[in-house]
């Protein structure tokens, strides 16, 4: 392993250049024209043929035409956040790689170069997947529809995610143990229909805004009064809006938010109760309410055998490796963030690994998704080595 780690370290300057290009040209969702073109050109220069997958994904194959196939996945989309990191290569287009997906894509390109150099020693195939639209939880589902797990059939999969703004030193890793490490997520919208009227005569109307407020309070009681301590879930209403003026009773109101649960049974229960609370609260106040879901993903499930294998193998890359179902920035408690790699984890044995790339006491004070978030580029070659080493060892084990 020391050899592949040194080989990866020799690529560090090249990886920094790639990462900074991707960071400066941050793109979101499926609109990844520059990103897609750049990554495919990098693969072409390595002598690795690639093809588009779904709306904006990229796949490539390495290794022999026989044996098992292991999938390495990296997301590559950014967030619609104006960047305030102060980095000289900061994006100026209103987007930002505040979740480290530029790191993930760069690390996978580094792994591709390492694996290409050792292609003849691979006992099977490695499929590279550069995935779009993770931030809106739609990319994995899209590439699955395009057949990413077939031709050839994928037998196992791994994803890697960087962390920043925490207490872990650069290169420290957290390998998720068997079971759920990231919750299911559902984006919801509740539309309330009332009856508008002049603000001086509210008895002539049905105030949709007041009804929405009642629904909001009802939703907040779900976790507090209807779930046991073992049934972890988070329900957040992040937005409420109406089209009314200050001197008018609103005829419509809209609540929007997210619901996350670590258990599919709890997820189903909450969705039924949310519907009942919205509809019946509105009815009690002579209004109507409708709940709809705009997207989401299931729970991310880690395979026991692959998780244990990844933990043992990752120890050769990282000097500090945790083994925990509680995948977080410090390895101590559950993270409520969802991850659409979950769709893949429900189809093939999979594992999620987190890699530290920003220690708070060294100046990396802001967490993921913050407009001032920064990442320690010292983690780049370590991530590339981890991707390559785990894939090779899994195929040869």
Order of alpha helices (4+ residues) and beta strands (2+ residues): alpha-alpha-alpha-beta-beta-beta-alpha-beta-alpha-beta-beta-beta-beta-beta-alpha-beta-beta-beta-alpha-beta-beta-alpha-beta-alpha-beta-alpha
